[in-house]
Amino acid sequence: MTDITQAPTLPDRLSTDPRSPHHVAAIFEHDVGILFNGKERFDVEEYCISESWIRVPVGKTVDRKGRPLTVKLKGTVEAFYKPAPAAPAPQA
């Protein structure tokens, strides 16, 4: 992982799907966290902060092209970079 100070600014809208126009590969070089209604979500496919929604998969259901079916949930959305884990202390 690289340092958080070198991370690009998080956009208003971001998608994990590389085919999406809202996908920014440079951001995914860092750990991104999403708070939805005050709780951290780990299954977010896409988010929009200004419109206050996230898109999450519905179970294991997929469409005919093999992509997960998603549902849009509305609520308070916050995106942040997770801090890099501390390196373990060297053992003597």
N, C-alpha and C positions, 0 to 999 in steps of 0.2 A: 504494500500500500504506500501511497505517497502522502505527503503532509497535507492536512486540511487547508492550510493557508494557500496552497497552490491550486486548489480545486476551483473549477469554473463556477460562476454564479448559477444557482439553480433557477431554471426557467419557470414561468407561470404554468406551463403545461408540459408534461413529459410522459413518454410512452416507452415501455420495455420492448415493444415489437419493432424490429429493425426495418420493417416495411412502412412504418408510420412516418409521416412528415414531422411528427413531434418527437422522434427518437434522436437523442444526442449521445453518440458513443463515448465521447470524452467524459461525460458525467458518470458513466457506469464503471469507470476505472476506480471510483471511490465508492464507499458504502453509503447508500442513500437511505434515510429512514423517512417514514410517513406517519404522522400523527393524524388520526381521523377521530373527531369528537373526543379528543384528549387521550386516546389509546393508540399505541403503536400497532400498525398493521404490517404484516409480512407478505401478504398475498396480492398487493396492488399491481395491476397491469398498466394503468394509466391514471394520471391525476390532473386536475385543473384547480389551481388555488383561487383564481378570480371568480370562477363559476361555482366554487364550493362543491366539487364532486370527485369521487374516485371510481374506477372501474375495476371490479374484482371477478375472478372466475366463479362459475356456478358449479361446484362439485367437480366431477371428472368428466362432465359432458363436453363433447367436442363437436364442431360443425363438420360438414362434409369435406373440408380441406384440412382437417386435423387440428385446427386452432381451437382453443378453449372458448366456450360460450361465456359471455360476461354479463354482468348486471351493473348498472350505474347507481351508486349510493350517494345521497346528498347529505352534507353536513360540513362541519368545520375541518379544513384541511391545512396541515402544516408540513412542509418538507424541510429536511435538514440533513447535513452530513454527519454520519456517525463517527465518533473519534476512533482513531486507529488503536488496536489493542497494544498494550504495553509489551515490550519484548521481555521474555523471561530473564531473570538474573542469571549470570553465568555461575556454574557450580565449580567450586575449587577442588 
